[in-house]
Amino acid sequence: MDARIALPELMYLSPTTREKAVSIAQELLRSTNISPREAVSKAILIAKNWAVKNVNRSVWKKLKSVEKEMI
């Protein structure tokens, strides 16, 4: 991705979420007529939602496994 469109918000994301945001932003830039700043902002939101879903799923799995161990 072009260094010109790197935003400070990207630096606050985890490395995995940042990679996801960058790839989403690249897809948005290729597929739609959107400014780079808007593409990155939208990609950050999408990547954050993706990360929250992944964390929730992994936490749920851990809770279930602990619950099974206790029974």
All heavy atoms as TSV, in Angstrom:
chain	resi	resn	atom	element	x	y	z
A	1	MET	N	N	0.846	-1.171	0.000
A	1	MET	CA	C	0.000	0.000	0.000
A	1	MET	C	C	0.890	1.232	0.000
A	1	MET	O	O	1.973	1.240	0.561
A	1	MET	CB	C	-0.913	-0.028	1.214
A	1	MET	CG	C	-1.843	1.141	1.251
A	1	MET	SD	S	-3.011	0.927	2.591
A	1	MET	CE	C	-4.486	1.101	1.670
A	2	ASP	N	N	0.402	2.279	-0.567
A	2	ASP	CA	C	1.140	3.513	-0.699
A	2	ASP	C	C	1.377	4.136	0.674
A	2	ASP	O	O	0.475	4.220	1.496
A	2	ASP	CB	C	0.329	4.462	-1.584
A	2	ASP	CG	C	1.175	5.584	-2.126
A	2	ASP	OD1	O	2.199	5.901	-1.505
A	2	ASP	OD2	O	0.792	6.152	-3.152
A	3	ALA	N	N	2.584	4.613	0.905
A	3	ALA	CA	C	2.923	5.208	2.207
A	3	ALA	C	C	2.181	6.526	2.417
A	3	ALA	O	O	2.014	6.967	3.546
A	3	ALA	CB	C	4.421	5.426	2.296
A	4	ARG	N	N	1.744	7.174	1.352
A	4	ARG	CA	C	1.054	8.452	1.480
A	4	ARG	C	C	-0.283	8.316	2.196
A	4	ARG	O	O	-0.751	9.275	2.793
A	4	ARG	CB	C	0.782	9.066	0.095
A	4	ARG	CG	C	2.023	9.500	-0.620
A	4	ARG	CD	C	1.673	10.014	-2.003
A	4	ARG	NE	N	1.262	8.878	-2.839
A	4	ARG	CZ	C	0.267	8.914	-3.710
A	4	ARG	NH1	N	-0.421	10.002	-3.897
A	4	ARG	NH2	N	-0.036	7.850	-4.408
A	5	ILE	N	N	-0.898	7.155	2.151
A	5	ILE	CA	C	-2.213	7.020	2.764
A	5	ILE	C	C	-2.161	6.345	4.130
A	5	ILE	O	O	-3.177	5.990	4.684
A	5	ILE	CB	C	-3.213	6.302	1.837
A	5	ILE	CG1	C	-2.747	4.909	1.514
A	5	ILE	CG2	C	-3.471	7.093	0.597
A	5	ILE	CD1	C	-3.756	4.121	0.719
A	6	ALA	N	N	-0.960	6.186	4.671
A	6	ALA	CA	C	-0.845	5.615	6.011
A	6	ALA	C	C	-1.365	6.636	7.019
A	6	ALA	O	O	-0.978	7.794	7.003
A	6	ALA	CB	C	0.596	5.262	6.304
A	7	LEU	N	N	-2.267	6.205	7.855
A	7	LEU	CA	C	-2.843	7.079	8.867
A	7	LEU	C	C	-2.338	6.679	10.243
A	7	LEU	O	O	-2.034	5.505	10.481
A	7	LEU	CB	C	-4.371	6.966	8.846
A	7	LEU	CG	C	-5.059	7.471	7.586
A	7	LEU	CD1	C	-6.551	7.193	7.659
A	7	LEU	CD2	C	-4.833	8.948	7.414
A	8	PRO	N	N	-2.293	7.624	11.163
A	8	PRO	CA	C	-1.860	7.276	12.524
A	8	PRO	C	C	-2.764	6.225	13.172
A	8	PRO	O	O	-2.306	5.460	14.011
A	8	PRO	CB	C	-1.942	8.593	13.290
A	8	PRO	CG	C	-2.090	9.666	12.289
A	8	PRO	CD	C	-2.535	9.045	11.005
A	9	GLU	N	N	-4.035	6.184	12.757
A	9	GLU	CA	C	-4.963	5.200	13.328
A	9	GLU	C	C	-4.500	3.776	13.072
A	9	GLU	O	O	-4.766	2.881	13.860
A	9	GLU	CB	C	-6.374	5.382	12.758
A	9	GLU	CG	C	-7.050	6.657	13.192
A	9	GLU	CD	C	-6.773	7.832	12.263
A	9	GLU	OE1	O	-6.108	7.642	11.224
A	9	GLU	OE2	O	-7.208	8.933	12.578
A	10	LEU	N	N	-3.806	3.561	11.969
A	10	LEU	CA	C	-3.304	2.223	11.650
A	10	LEU	C	C	-2.278	1.756	12.675
A	10	LEU	O	O	-2.178	0.572	12.962
A	10	LEU	CB	C	-2.669	2.198	10.259
A	10	LEU	CG	C	-3.603	2.135	9.069
A	10	LEU	CD1	C	-2.820	2.277	7.776
A	10	LEU	CD2	C	-4.407	0.861	9.069
A	11	MET	N	N	-1.534	2.685	13.248
A	11	MET	CA	C	-0.485	2.316	14.187
A	11	MET	C	C	-1.056	1.794	15.500
A	11	MET	O	O	-0.371	1.091	16.237
A	11	MET	CB	C	0.436	3.500	14.485
A	11	MET	CG	C	1.067	4.181	13.290
A	11	MET	SD	S	1.725	3.295	11.870
A	11	MET	CE	C	2.442	1.831	12.330
A	12	TYR	N	N	-2.306	2.116	15.804
A	12	TYR	CA	C	-2.917	1.671	17.054
A	12	TYR	C	C	-3.551	0.291	16.950
A	12	TYR	O	O	-4.019	-0.246	17.943
A	12	TYR	CB	C	-3.968	2.687	17.525
A	12	TYR	CG	C	-3.360	4.017	17.888
A	12	TYR	CD1	C	-3.503	5.115	17.058
A	12	TYR	CD2	C	-2.620	4.163	19.053
A	12	TYR	CE1	C	-2.929	6.335	17.388
A	12	TYR	CE2	C	-2.045	5.374	19.389
A	12	TYR	CZ	C	-2.210	6.450	18.546
A	12	TYR	OH	O	-1.635	7.645	18.875
A	13	LEU	N	N	-3.569	-0.269	15.759
A	13	LEU	CA	C	-4.144	-1.598	15.566
A	13	LEU	C	C	-3.097	-2.672	15.824
A	13	LEU	O	O	-1.899	-2.423	15.709
A	13	LEU	CB	C	-4.667	-1.736	14.131
A	13	LEU	CG	C	-5.748	-0.758	13.691
A	13	LEU	CD1	C	-6.047	-0.959	12.215
A	13	LEU	CD2	C	-6.989	-0.910	14.521
A	14	SER	N	N	-3.570	-3.851	16.153
A	14	SER	CA	C	-2.644	-4.970	16.292
A	14	SER	C	C	-2.101	-5.311	14.901
A	14	SER	O	O	-2.709	-4.959	13.887
A	14	SER	CB	C	-3.356	-6.181	16.893
A	14	SER	OG	O	-4.263	-6.710	15.953
A	15	PRO	N	N	-0.961	-5.980	14.840
A	15	PRO	CA	C	-0.383	-6.299	13.516
A	15	PRO	C	C	-1.328	-7.069	12.598
A	15	PRO	O	O	-1.423	-6.772	11.405
A	15	PRO	CB	C	0.848	-7.135	13.862
A	15	PRO	CG	C	1.218	-6.708	15.234
A	15	PRO	CD	C	-0.078	-6.386	15.925
A	16	THR	N	N	-2.062	-8.025	13.138
A	16	THR	CA	C	-2.985	-8.810	12.311
A	16	THR	C	C	-4.124	-7.945	11.801
A	16	THR	O	O	-4.478	-7.995	10.618
A	16	THR	CB	C	-3.552	-9.984	13.125
A	16	THR	OG1	O	-2.471	-10.727	13.662
A	16	THR	CG2	C	-4.417	-10.880	12.263
A	17	THR	N	N	-4.679	-7.136	12.685
A	17	THR	CA	C	-5.781	-6.256	12.294
A	17	THR	C	C	-5.289	-5.207	11.308
A	17	THR	O	O	-5.999	-4.859	10.362
A	17	THR	CB	C	-6.405	-5.583	13.536
A	17	THR	OG1	O	-6.727	-6.595	14.491
A	17	THR	CG2	C	-7.648	-4.806	13.176
A	18	ARG	N	N	-4.069	-4.722	11.490
A	18	ARG	CA	C	-3.498	-3.736	10.573
A	18	ARG	C	C	-3.339	-4.333	9.182
A	18	ARG	O	O	-3.675	-3.696	8.173
A	18	ARG	CB	C	-2.145	-3.259	11.106
A	18	ARG	CG	C	-1.560	-2.113	10.314
A	18	ARG	CD	C	-0.225	-1.630	10.863
A	18	ARG	NE	N	-0.257	-1.501	12.314
A	18	ARG	CZ	C	0.638	-2.054	13.130
A	18	ARG	NH1	N	1.636	-2.773	12.664
A	18	ARG	NH2	N	0.553	-1.887	14.435
A	19	GLU	N	N	-2.848	-5.566	9.109
A	19	GLU	CA	C	-2.709	-6.239	7.809
A	19	GLU	C	C	-4.058	-6.389	7.129
A	19	GLU	O	O	-4.188	-6.164	5.922
A	19	GLU	CB	C	-2.080	-7.616	7.985
A	19	GLU	CG	C	-0.607	-7.603	8.248
A	19	GLU	CD	C	-0.048	-9.004	8.425
A	19	GLU	OE1	O	-0.624	-9.950	7.845
A	19	GLU	OE2	O	0.953	-9.139	9.141
A	20	LYS	N	N	-5.060	-6.767	7.918
A	20	LYS	CA	C	-6.414	-6.925	7.378
A	20	LYS	C	C	-6.930	-5.581	6.858
A	20	LYS	O	O	-7.508	-5.509	5.772
A	20	LYS	CB	C	-7.331	-7.482	8.473
A	20	LYS	CG	C	-8.719	-7.786	8.030
A	20	LYS	CD	C	-8.767	-9.093	7.300
A	20	LYS	CE	C	-10.196	-9.524	7.081
A	20	LYS	NZ	N	-10.287	-10.723	6.290
A	21	ALA	N	N	-6.715	-4.512	7.613
A	21	ALA	CA	C	-7.174	-3.180	7.206
A	21	ALA	C	C	-6.489	-2.731	5.920
A	21	ALA	O	O	-7.142	-2.168	5.026
A	21	ALA	CB	C	-6.927	-2.174	8.326
A	22	VAL	N	N	-5.213	-2.986	5.812
A	22	VAL	CA	C	-4.470	-2.587	4.612
A	22	VAL	C	C	-4.982	-3.347	3.395
A	22	VAL	O	O	-5.208	-2.758	2.333
A	22	VAL	CB	C	-2.948	-2.798	4.815
A	22	VAL	CG1	C	-2.198	-2.664	3.501
A	22	VAL	CG2	C	-2.417	-1.813	5.835
A	23	SER	N	N	-5.215	-4.643	3.549
A	23	SER	CA	C	-5.713	-5.416	2.402
A	23	SER	C	C	-7.123	-4.984	2.020
A	23	SER	O	O	-7.447	-4.898	0.831
A	23	SER	CB	C	-5.653	-6.911	2.685
A	23	SER	OG	O	-6.543	-7.261	3.706
A	24	ILE	N	N	-7.959	-4.679	3.001
A	24	ILE	CA	C	-9.314	-4.203	2.706
A	24	ILE	C	C	-9.252	-2.853	2.006
A	24	ILE	O	O	-9.977	-2.611	1.033
A	24	ILE	CB	C	-10.161	-4.124	3.991
A	24	ILE	CG1	C	-10.432	-5.519	4.545
A	24	ILE	CG2	C	-11.475	-3.380	3.745
A	24	ILE	CD1	C	-11.038	-5.530	5.935
A	25	ALA	N	N	-8.375	-1.966	2.476
A	25	ALA	CA	C	-8.237	-0.648	1.855
A	25	ALA	C	C	-7.783	-0.774	0.405
A	25	ALA	O	O	-8.281	-0.063	-0.476
A	25	ALA	CB	C	-7.259	0.207	2.646
A	26	GLN	N	N	-6.853	-1.684	0.153
A	26	GLN	CA	C	-6.397	-1.894	-1.222
A	26	GLN	C	C	-7.541	-2.365	-2.104
A	26	GLN	O	O	-7.693	-1.906	-3.239
A	26	GLN	CB	C	-5.254	-2.902	-1.250
A	26	GLN	CG	C	-3.973	-2.356	-0.689
A	26	GLN	CD	C	-2.889	-3.408	-0.571
A	26	GLN	OE1	O	-3.181	-4.602	-0.500
A	26	GLN	NE2	N	-1.637	-2.972	-0.524
A	27	GLU	N	N	-8.368	-3.281	-1.599
A	27	GLU	CA	C	-9.515	-3.768	-2.364
A	27	GLU	C	C	-10.515	-2.635	-2.622
A	27	GLU	O	O	-11.068	-2.529	-3.718
A	27	GLU	CB	C	-10.204	-4.912	-1.633
A	27	GLU	CG	C	-9.436	-6.203	-1.678
A	27	GLU	CD	C	-9.240	-6.716	-3.099
A	27	GLU	OE1	O	-10.194	-6.691	-3.891
A	27	GLU	OE2	O	-8.110	-7.139	-3.410
A	28	LEU	N	N	-10.756	-1.813	-1.610
A	28	LEU	CA	C	-11.687	-0.691	-1.773
A	28	LEU	C	C	-11.183	0.285	-2.825
A	28	LEU	O	O	-11.956	0.798	-3.637
A	28	LEU	CB	C	-11.896	0.034	-0.443
A	28	LEU	CG	C	-12.756	-0.669	0.587
A	28	LEU	CD1	C	-12.696	0.070	1.914
A	28	LEU	CD2	C	-14.200	-0.770	0.108
A	29	LEU	N	N	-9.891	0.553	-2.809
A	29	LEU	CA	C	-9.321	1.476	-3.793
A	29	LEU	C	C	-9.411	0.926	-5.206
A	29	LEU	O	O	-9.642	1.675	-6.152
A	29	LEU	CB	C	-7.866	1.792	-3.442
A	29	LEU	CG	C	-7.679	2.710	-2.234
A	29	LEU	CD1	C	-6.210	2.781	-1.859
A	29	LEU	CD2	C	-8.224	4.097	-2.530
A	30	ARG	N	N	-9.245	-0.388	-5.343
A	30	ARG	CA	C	-9.332	-1.003	-6.673
A	30	ARG	C	C	-10.761	-1.063	-7.181
A	30	ARG	O	O	-11.017	-0.878	-8.357
A	30	ARG	CB	C	-8.763	-2.421	-6.645
A	30	ARG	CG	C	-7.284	-2.469	-6.762
A	30	ARG	CD	C	-6.809	-3.902	-6.959
A	30	ARG	NE	N	-5.670	-4.100	-6.089
A	30	ARG	CZ	C	-5.563	-5.002	-5.135
A	30	ARG	NH1	N	-6.526	-5.873	-4.939
A	30	ARG	NH2	N	-4.490	-5.077	-4.388
A	31	SER	N	N	-11.685	-1.359	-6.272
A	31	SER	CA	C	-13.044	-1.661	-6.728
A	31	SER	C	C	-13.979	-0.456	-6.771
A	31	SER	O	O	-14.937	-0.468	-7.517
A	31	SER	CB	C	-13.659	-2.744	-5.843
A	31	SER	OG	O	-13.775	-2.278	-4.520
A	32	THR	N	N	-13.735	0.554	-5.951
A	32	THR	CA	C	-14.654	1.692	-5.917
A	32	THR	C	C	-13.908	2.989	-6.179
A	32	THR	O	O	-12.696	3.067	-6.058
A	32	THR	CB	C	-15.359	1.794	-4.544
A	32	THR	OG1	O	-14.369	1.966	-3.532
A	32	THR	CG2	C	-16.200	0.577	-4.257
A	33	ASN	N	N	-14.686	3.994	-6.517
A	33	ASN	CA	C	-14.132	5.322	-6.737
A	33	ASN	C	C	-14.206	6.067	-5.411
A	33	ASN	O	O	-15.150	6.802	-5.149
A	33	ASN	CB	C	-14.935	6.044	-7.824
A	33	ASN	CG	C	-14.259	7.308	-8.265
A	33	ASN	OD1	O	-13.108	7.565	-7.911
A	33	ASN	ND2	N	-14.962	8.109	-9.033
A	34	ILE	N	N	-13.194	5.872	-4.574
A	34	ILE	CA	C	-13.183	6.402	-3.222
A	34	ILE	C	C	-11.802	7.000	-2.955
A	34	ILE	O	O	-10.807	6.547	-3.522
A	34	ILE	CB	C	-13.524	5.277	-2.214
A	34	ILE	CG1	C	-13.753	5.809	-0.824
A	34	ILE	CG2	C	-12.483	4.205	-2.217
A	34	ILE	CD1	C	-14.317	4.761	0.130
A	35	SER	N	N	-11.752	8.032	-2.142
A	35	SER	CA	C	-10.469	8.647	-1.839
A	35	SER	C	C	-9.649	7.711	-0.945
A	35	SER	O	O	-10.211	6.903	-0.203
A	35	SER	CB	C	-10.667	9.988	-1.135
A	35	SER	OG	O	-11.065	9.799	0.203
A	36	PRO	N	N	-8.345	7.813	-1.011
A	36	PRO	CA	C	-7.506	6.940	-0.179
A	36	PRO	C	C	-7.799	7.081	1.314
A	36	PRO	O	O	-7.846	6.091	2.033
A	36	PRO	CB	C	-6.087	7.396	-0.506
A	36	PRO	CG	C	-6.183	7.954	-1.882
A	36	PRO	CD	C	-7.540	8.588	-1.946
A	37	ARG	N	N	-8.017	8.283	1.781
A	37	ARG	CA	C	-8.290	8.497	3.207
A	37	ARG	C	C	-9.604	7.824	3.601
A	37	ARG	O	O	-9.685	7.182	4.648
A	37	ARG	CB	C	-8.332	9.985	3.527
A	37	ARG	CG	C	-8.546	10.267	5.001
A	37	ARG	CD	C	-8.340	11.704	5.360
A	37	ARG	NE	N	-6.966	12.125	5.368
A	37	ARG	CZ	C	-6.101	11.879	6.342
A	37	ARG	NH1	N	-6.469	11.167	7.355
A	37	ARG	NH2	N	-4.878	12.326	6.288
A	38	GLU	N	N	-10.629	7.967	2.774
A	38	GLU	CA	C	-11.913	7.318	3.064
A	38	GLU	C	C	-11.783	5.797	3.022
A	38	GLU	O	O	-12.376	5.098	3.835
A	38	GLU	CB	C	-12.982	7.766	2.074
A	38	GLU	CG	C	-13.427	9.194	2.254
A	38	GLU	CD	C	-14.377	9.643	1.152
A	38	GLU	OE1	O	-14.597	8.884	0.193
A	38	GLU	OE2	O	-14.897	10.761	1.271
A	39	ALA	N	N	-11.004	5.296	2.069
A	39	ALA	CA	C	-10.811	3.847	1.957
A	39	ALA	C	C	-10.133	3.290	3.197
A	39	ALA	O	O	-10.544	2.262	3.726
A	39	ALA	CB	C	-9.981	3.524	0.713
A	40	VAL	N	N	-9.121	3.987	3.682
A	40	VAL	CA	C	-8.413	3.512	4.872
A	40	VAL	C	C	-9.311	3.612	6.097
A	40	VAL	O	O	-9.353	2.691	6.917
A	40	VAL	CB	C	-7.093	4.294	5.073
A	40	VAL	CG1	C	-6.454	3.955	6.403
A	40	VAL	CG2	C	-6.124	4.001	3.937
A	41	SER	N	N	-10.048	4.698	6.224
A	41	SER	CA	C	-10.950	4.848	7.372
A	41	SER	C	C	-12.005	3.748	7.397
A	41	SER	O	O	-12.277	3.142	8.436
A	41	SER	CB	C	-11.628	6.215	7.348
A	41	SER	OG	O	-10.681	7.229	7.520
A	42	LYS	N	N	-12.599	3.483	6.237
A	42	LYS	CA	C	-13.610	2.429	6.149
A	42	LYS	C	C	-12.981	1.060	6.411
A	42	LYS	O	O	-13.556	0.217	7.096
A	42	LYS	CB	C	-14.263	2.448	4.766
A	42	LYS	CG	C	-15.440	1.491	4.645
A	42	LYS	CD	C	-16.031	1.535	3.250
A	42	LYS	CE	C	-16.974	2.706	3.144
A	42	LYS	NZ	N	-17.798	2.640	1.922
A	43	ALA	N	N	-11.777	0.851	5.889
A	43	ALA	CA	C	-11.087	-0.422	6.090
A	43	ALA	C	C	-10.751	-0.648	7.558
A	43	ALA	O	O	-10.832	-1.772	8.053
A	43	ALA	CB	C	-9.816	-0.460	5.250
A	44	ILE	N	N	-10.384	0.409	8.270
A	44	ILE	CA	C	-10.086	0.286	9.697
A	44	ILE	C	C	-11.326	-0.154	10.457
A	44	ILE	O	O	-11.262	-1.047	11.310
A	44	ILE	CB	C	-9.517	1.605	10.258
A	44	ILE	CG1	C	-8.096	1.817	9.741
A	44	ILE	CG2	C	-9.542	1.621	11.780
A	44	ILE	CD1	C	-7.501	3.169	10.075
A	45	LEU	N	N	-12.462	0.441	10.141
A	45	LEU	CA	C	-13.707	0.042	10.807
A	45	LEU	C	C	-14.050	-1.418	10.525
A	45	LEU	O	O	-14.420	-2.172	11.431
A	45	LEU	CB	C	-14.855	0.947	10.369
A	45	LEU	CG	C	-14.814	2.382	10.867
A	45	LEU	CD1	C	-15.951	3.183	10.248
A	45	LEU	CD2	C	-14.890	2.423	12.380
A	46	ILE	N	N	-13.924	-1.821	9.284
A	46	ILE	CA	C	-14.225	-3.208	8.907
A	46	ILE	C	C	-13.263	-4.168	9.615
A	46	ILE	O	O	-13.676	-5.200	10.144
A	46	ILE	CB	C	-14.153	-3.380	7.375
A	46	ILE	CG1	C	-15.284	-2.587	6.708
A	46	ILE	CG2	C	-14.235	-4.847	6.985
A	46	ILE	CD1	C	-15.147	-2.461	5.199
A	47	ALA	N	N	-11.983	-3.820	9.643
A	47	ALA	CA	C	-10.985	-4.682	10.275
A	47	ALA	C	C	-11.202	-4.773	11.786
A	47	ALA	O	O	-11.023	-5.844	12.382
A	47	ALA	CB	C	-9.576	-4.169	9.976
A	48	LYS	N	N	-11.603	-3.669	12.408
A	48	LYS	CA	C	-11.885	-3.702	13.848
A	48	LYS	C	C	-13.061	-4.622	14.137
A	48	LYS	O	O	-13.023	-5.403	15.086
A	48	LYS	CB	C	-12.179	-2.302	14.378
A	48	LYS	CG	C	-10.958	-1.451	14.585
A	48	LYS	CD	C	-11.366	-0.110	15.153
A	48	LYS	CE	C	-10.203	0.796	15.388
A	48	LYS	NZ	N	-10.635	2.113	15.903
A	49	ASN	N	N	-14.105	-4.541	13.331
A	49	ASN	CA	C	-15.250	-5.432	13.514
A	49	ASN	C	C	-14.842	-6.891	13.317
A	49	ASN	O	O	-15.270	-7.766	14.061
A	49	ASN	CB	C	-16.378	-5.073	12.551
A	49	ASN	CG	C	-17.073	-3.796	12.936
A	49	ASN	OD1	O	-17.064	-3.399	14.094
A	49	ASN	ND2	N	-17.676	-3.136	11.965
A	50	TRP	N	N	-14.015	-7.149	12.325
A	50	TRP	CA	C	-13.508	-8.493	12.080
A	50	TRP	C	C	-12.726	-9.005	13.290
A	50	TRP	O	O	-12.900	-10.139	13.727
A	50	TRP	CB	C	-12.623	-8.469	10.835
A	50	TRP	CG	C	-11.855	-9.712	10.604
A	50	TRP	CD1	C	-12.293	-10.865	10.018
A	50	TRP	CD2	C	-10.489	-9.942	10.959
A	50	TRP	NE1	N	-11.281	-11.786	9.988
A	50	TRP	CE2	C	-10.168	-11.253	10.556
A	50	TRP	CE3	C	-9.511	-9.169	11.572
A	50	TRP	CZ2	C	-8.907	-11.797	10.746
A	50	TRP	CZ3	C	-8.257	-9.712	11.768
A	50	TRP	CH2	C	-7.969	-11.010	11.362
A	51	ALA	N	N	-11.878	-8.137	13.852
A	51	ALA	CA	C	-11.060	-8.531	15.002
A	51	ALA	C	C	-11.924	-8.824	16.222
A	51	ALA	O	O	-11.686	-9.796	16.938
A	51	ALA	CB	C	-10.051	-7.431	15.321
A	52	VAL	N	N	-12.947	-8.011	16.452
A	52	VAL	CA	C	-13.834	-8.226	17.599
A	52	VAL	C	C	-14.558	-9.554	17.457
A	52	VAL	O	O	-14.661	-10.321	18.420
A	52	VAL	CB	C	-14.835	-7.059	17.745
A	52	VAL	CG1	C	-15.950	-7.401	18.714
A	52	VAL	CG2	C	-14.110	-5.805	18.194
A	53	LYS	N	N	-15.019	-9.867	16.271
A	53	LYS	CA	C	-15.696	-11.145	16.058
A	53	LYS	C	C	-14.747	-12.307	16.299
A	53	LYS	O	O	-15.126	-13.307	16.894
A	53	LYS	CB	C	-16.270	-11.215	14.643
A	53	LYS	CG	C	-17.474	-10.335	14.446
A	53	LYS	CD	C	-17.966	-10.391	13.028
A	53	LYS	CE	C	-19.104	-9.417	12.826
A	53	LYS	NZ	N	-19.504	-9.337	11.423
A	54	ASN	N	N	-13.507	-12.182	15.836
A	54	ASN	CA	C	-12.529	-13.251	16.043
A	54	ASN	C	C	-12.192	-13.421	17.512
A	54	ASN	O	O	-12.064	-14.536	17.996
A	54	ASN	CB	C	-11.257	-12.988	15.243
A	54	ASN	CG	C	-11.430	-13.343	13.790
A	54	ASN	OD1	O	-12.383	-13.997	13.415
A	54	ASN	ND2	N	-10.508	-12.897	12.971
A	55	VAL	N	N	-12.037	-12.328	18.226
A	55	VAL	CA	C	-11.723	-12.410	19.656
A	55	VAL	C	C	-12.895	-13.025	20.399
A	55	VAL	O	O	-12.718	-13.910	21.234
A	55	VAL	CB	C	-11.375	-11.018	20.223
A	55	VAL	CG1	C	-11.355	-11.036	21.739
A	55	VAL	CG2	C	-10.035	-10.556	19.689
A	56	ASN	N	N	-14.099	-12.578	20.089
A	56	ASN	CA	C	-15.272	-13.126	20.767
A	56	ASN	C	C	-15.394	-14.622	20.530
A	56	ASN	O	O	-15.717	-15.377	21.439
A	56	ASN	CB	C	-16.545	-12.425	20.306
A	56	ASN	CG	C	-16.663	-11.035	20.882
A	56	ASN	OD1	O	-16.003	-10.705	21.868
A	56	ASN	ND2	N	-17.497	-10.222	20.269
A	57	ARG	N	N	-15.134	-15.062	19.318
A	57	ARG	CA	C	-15.220	-16.476	18.985
A	57	ARG	C	C	-14.172	-17.271	19.756
A	57	ARG	O	O	-14.465	-18.329	20.315
A	57	ARG	CB	C	-15.049	-16.671	17.478
A	57	ARG	CG	C	-15.355	-18.074	17.011
A	57	ARG	CD	C	-15.293	-18.205	15.496
A	57	ARG	NE	N	-16.174	-17.271	14.831
A	57	ARG	CZ	C	-15.773	-16.388	13.907
A	57	ARG	NH1	N	-14.533	-16.337	13.527
A	57	ARG	NH2	N	-16.623	-15.565	13.352
A	58	SER	N	N	-12.950	-16.763	19.810
A	58	SER	CA	C	-11.896	-17.498	20.521
A	58	SER	C	C	-12.149	-17.506	22.024
A	58	SER	O	O	-11.899	-18.518	22.688
A	58	SER	CB	C	-10.523	-16.920	20.205
A	58	SER	OG	O	-10.403	-15.612	20.707
A	59	VAL	N	N	-12.660	-16.407	22.564
A	59	VAL	CA	C	-12.988	-16.371	23.991
A	59	VAL	C	C	-14.112	-17.355	24.278
A	59	VAL	O	O	-14.071	-18.091	25.277
A	59	VAL	CB	C	-13.380	-14.940	24.433
A	59	VAL	CG1	C	-13.994	-14.934	25.822
A	59	VAL	CG2	C	-12.174	-14.021	24.373
A	60	TRP	N	N	-15.103	-17.399	23.415
A	60	TRP	CA	C	-16.225	-18.323	23.602
A	60	TRP	C	C	-15.721	-19.767	23.596
A	60	TRP	O	O	-16.125	-20.572	24.427
A	60	TRP	CB	C	-17.252	-18.102	22.494
A	60	TRP	CG	C	-18.449	-18.978	22.627
A	60	TRP	CD1	C	-19.536	-18.777	23.421
A	60	TRP	CD2	C	-18.683	-20.204	21.941
A	60	TRP	NE1	N	-20.429	-19.799	23.274
A	60	TRP	CE2	C	-19.935	-20.693	22.373
A	60	TRP	CE3	C	-17.967	-20.938	21.007
A	60	TRP	CZ2	C	-20.467	-21.877	21.895
A	60	TRP	CZ3	C	-18.502	-22.114	20.536
A	60	TRP	CH2	C	-19.742	-22.571	20.979
A	61	LYS	N	N	-14.820	-20.089	22.672
A	61	LYS	CA	C	-14.267	-21.448	22.601
A	61	LYS	C	C	-13.499	-21.791	23.871
A	61	LYS	O	O	-13.600	-22.895	24.393
A	61	LYS	CB	C	-13.367	-21.594	21.377
A	61	LYS	CG	C	-14.128	-21.676	20.073
A	61	LYS	CD	C	-13.177	-21.824	18.908
A	61	LYS	CE	C	-13.922	-21.895	17.611
A	61	LYS	NZ	N	-13.011	-22.008	16.457
A	62	LYS	N	N	-12.721	-20.842	24.380
A	62	LYS	CA	C	-11.966	-21.091	25.608
A	62	LYS	C	C	-12.912	-21.312	26.785
A	62	LYS	O	O	-12.694	-22.205	27.604
A	62	LYS	CB	C	-11.032	-19.926	25.907
A	62	LYS	CG	C	-9.808	-19.894	25.043
A	62	LYS	CD	C	-8.903	-18.753	25.392
A	62	LYS	CE	C	-7.731	-18.675	24.430
A	62	LYS	NZ	N	-6.882	-17.526	24.696
A	63	LEU	N	N	-13.952	-20.498	26.862
A	63	LEU	CA	C	-14.919	-20.663	27.953
A	63	LEU	C	C	-15.600	-22.017	27.881
A	63	LEU	O	O	-15.812	-22.674	28.899
A	63	LEU	CB	C	-15.958	-19.546	27.918
A	63	LEU	CG	C	-15.472	-18.159	28.326
A	63	LEU	CD1	C	-16.567	-17.132	28.102
A	63	LEU	CD2	C	-15.019	-18.155	29.768
A	64	LYS	N	N	-15.956	-22.445	26.685
A	64	LYS	CA	C	-16.585	-23.748	26.512
A	64	LYS	C	C	-15.643	-24.871	26.912
A	64	LYS	O	O	-16.062	-25.842	27.550
A	64	LYS	CB	C	-17.049	-23.945	25.060
A	64	LYS	CG	C	-18.311	-23.216	24.732
A	64	LYS	CD	C	-19.439	-23.797	25.546
A	64	LYS	CE	C	-20.760	-23.251	25.125
A	64	LYS	NZ	N	-21.845	-23.733	25.951
A	65	SER	N	N	-14.379	-24.768	26.529
A	65	SER	CA	C	-13.430	-25.828	26.874
A	65	SER	C	C	-13.196	-25.875	28.384
A	65	SER	O	O	-13.098	-26.950	28.964
A	65	SER	CB	C	-12.114	-25.651	26.131
A	65	SER	OG	O	-11.442	-24.496	26.581
A	66	VAL	N	N	-13.146	-24.722	29.043
A	66	VAL	CA	C	-12.990	-24.697	30.492
A	66	VAL	C	C	-14.222	-25.283	31.165
A	66	VAL	O	O	-14.128	-26.040	32.133
A	66	VAL	CB	C	-12.727	-23.249	30.984
A	66	VAL	CG1	C	-12.857	-23.139	32.490
A	66	VAL	CG2	C	-11.357	-22.774	30.529
A	67	GLU	N	N	-15.385	-24.966	30.609
A	67	GLU	CA	C	-16.638	-25.485	31.150
A	67	GLU	C	C	-16.669	-27.010	31.049
A	67	GLU	O	O	-17.083	-27.700	31.984
A	67	GLU	CB	C	-17.812	-24.873	30.392
A	67	GLU	CG	C	-19.170	-25.258	30.916
A	67	GLU	CD	C	-20.259	-24.580	30.116
A	67	GLU	OE1	O	-20.453	-23.370	30.303
A	67	GLU	OE2	O	-20.899	-25.270	29.296
A	68	LYS	N	N	-16.215	-27.554	29.934
A	68	LYS	CA	C	-16.195	-29.017	29.754
A	68	LYS	C	C	-15.215	-29.669	30.718
A	68	LYS	O	O	-15.470	-30.762	31.223
A	68	LYS	CB	C	-15.824	-29.360	28.316
A	68	LYS	CG	C	-16.938	-29.107	27.339
A	68	LYS	CD	C	-16.508	-29.471	25.934
A	68	LYS	CE	C	-17.602	-29.148	24.930
A	68	LYS	NZ	N	-17.185	-29.442	23.561
A	69	GLU	N	N	-14.092	-29.010	30.968
A	69	GLU	CA	C	-13.093	-29.557	31.890
A	69	GLU	C	C	-13.637	-29.603	33.317
A	69	GLU	O	O	-13.310	-30.496	34.079
A	69	GLU	CB	C	-11.823	-28.736	31.844
A	69	GLU	CG	C	-11.034	-28.898	30.563
A	69	GLU	CD	C	-9.837	-27.963	30.494
A	69	GLU	OE1	O	-9.577	-27.251	31.482
A	69	GLU	OE2	O	-9.184	-27.954	29.459
A	70	MET	N	N	-14.470	-28.637	33.667
A	70	MET	CA	C	-15.002	-28.561	35.018
A	70	MET	C	C	-16.072	-29.623	35.279
A	70	MET	O	O	-16.273	-30.028	36.406
A	70	MET	CB	C	-15.555	-27.175	35.303
A	70	MET	CG	C	-14.486	-26.096	35.318
A	70	MET	SD	S	-15.162	-24.490	35.621
A	70	MET	CE	C	-15.212	-24.523	37.401
A	71	ILE	N	N	-16.744	-30.046	34.232
A	71	ILE	CA	C	-17.830	-31.019	34.386
A	71	ILE	C	C	-17.327	-32.385	34.574
A	71	ILE	O	O	-16.472	-32.968	34.673
A	71	ILE	CB	C	-18.784	-30.986	33.169
A	71	ILE	CG1	C	-19.465	-29.644	33.142
A	71	ILE	CG2	C	-19.777	-32.110	33.226
A	71	ILE	CD1	C	-20.380	-29.448	31.959
